[in-house]
Amino acid sequence: MTNNLNGLPKSLVEMLIYREIRPFIVLAGERALNRLVHVAQQDFGQSRIVGRFLLGLYDGDSYAFDLTELRSLDLALFQDCMSVLSLDYQPEVEVHQRLEDGQKIWAQLVKRWAPVVTH
C-alpha cells in the first residue's frame, strides 16, 4: 500500500513522522511519569491504581495490571498514563531509568503496591 507522499509506503511515512515527533512524546511522557510517581508514592484513593500501573509497565510478567482499572482514574491521571505508555512504546531505556533514583523509587513501589501472592 502506498501513500501519496512521493509514492512512499504508508508504513515508511508513518515511521518518519514518528521519528520527528518522538522528542515531544519523550518530553510529555517524562513529565507525566514524574506526576504519576508522585501520586503512586501517596495515599490518595487513586495511588494504588497508579502504582500498580507503573509496576505493570516496568515488569508485566511479575506485576500484572488489569487495564480496566484505568477507568477509575481522574481524566488527568488517565491521560498521564497514556503519555507514559506512548513514552514506553519504543523505549530507549527502562521506565524506572528515566528518574533520578529510579531503582530506589521502584523498590518502594514494589514494597507498597505489588500484589500479594498467596498459595
C-alpha positions in Angstrom: 0.0 0.0 0.0 1.4 3.4 -0.9 0.8 6.9 0.3 0.5 10.0 -1.9 3.7 11.4 -0.3 6.2 10.8 -3.2 4.9 7.2 -3.6 6.5 6.1 -0.3 4.9 3.2 1.5 2.4 4.3 4.2 4.4 2.4 6.9 7.6 4.3 6.0 5.8 7.6 6.1 4.3 6.8 9.5 7.8 5.8 10.8 9.4 9.0 9.5 6.6 11.1 11.1 7.0 9.2 14.4 10.8 9.8 14.4 10.1 13.5 14.1 7.6 13.7 16.9 9.4 11.3 19.3 11.3 14.0 21.2 7.9 15.6 22.1 6.5 12.2 23.1 9.5 11.7 25.4 9.2 15.1 27.0 5.5 14.8 27.6 5.9 11.2 28.9 8.7 12.1 31.3 6.7 14.9 32.8 3.7 12.6 33.1 5.9 9.9 34.7 7.1 12.3 37.3 3.5 13.2 38.2 2.4 9.6 38.3 5.3 8.6 40.5 4.3 11.4 42.9 0.8 10.1 43.1 1.9 6.5 43.5 4.0 7.5 46.5 1.0 9.0 48.3 -2.1 7.5 49.9 -4.7 9.1 47.6 -7.6 7.0 46.5 -6.0 6.5 43.1 -2.5 5.9 44.3 -2.8 2.1 44.3 -4.0 2.1 40.7 -1.3 4.4 39.5 1.3 2.4 41.5 0.1 -0.9 40.0 0.1 0.6 36.5 3.7 1.7 36.9 4.8 -1.7 38.2 3.0 -3.4 35.3 4.7 -1.2 32.8 8.1 -2.0 34.5 7.5 -5.8 34.6 4.2 -7.0 33.3 5.1 -10.7 34.0 5.7 -10.1 37.7 3.2 -7.3 38.3 0.2 -8.0 36.1 -2.1 -5.0 35.8 -5.8 -5.0 34.8 -6.2 -2.2 32.3 -9.8 -1.8 33.1 -8.6 -0.2 36.4 -7.6 2.8 34.4 -11.3 3.7 34.1 -11.3 4.6 37.8 -8.8 7.3 37.4 -9.4 11.0 37.1 -9.1 12.2 33.5 -5.7 13.9 34.1 -4.2 10.8 35.6 -5.6 8.6 32.8 -4.0 10.9 30.3 -0.7 10.8 32.1 -0.9 7.0 32.0 -1.4 7.2 28.2 1.5 9.6 27.8 3.8 7.2 29.8 2.5 4.3 27.6 3.4 6.4 24.5 6.8 7.1 26.0 7.4 3.4 26.6 6.2 2.4 23.1 9.8 2.2 21.8 11.8 2.7 25.0 15.4 3.8 24.8 15.8 2.9 28.5 13.6 1.1 31.0 10.9 3.3 32.6 12.5 3.5 36.0 15.8 4.7 34.5 14.1 7.9 33.4 14.0 9.1 37.0 16.8 10.1 39.4 16.9 7.3 42.0 14.5 5.3 39.8 15.7 1.9 41.1 15.1 3.0 44.7 11.7 4.5 43.8 10.6 1.3 42.0 11.7 -0.8 45.0 9.5 1.3 47.2 6.6 0.9 44.7 7.1 -2.8 44.8 7.0 -2.9 48.5 3.9 -0.8 48.7 1.8 -1.8 45.7 3.0 -5.2 44.4 0.1 -7.8 44.6 0.4 -10.2 47.4 0.7 -13.8 46.1 -1.0 -16.4 48.3 -0.9 -20.1 47.6 
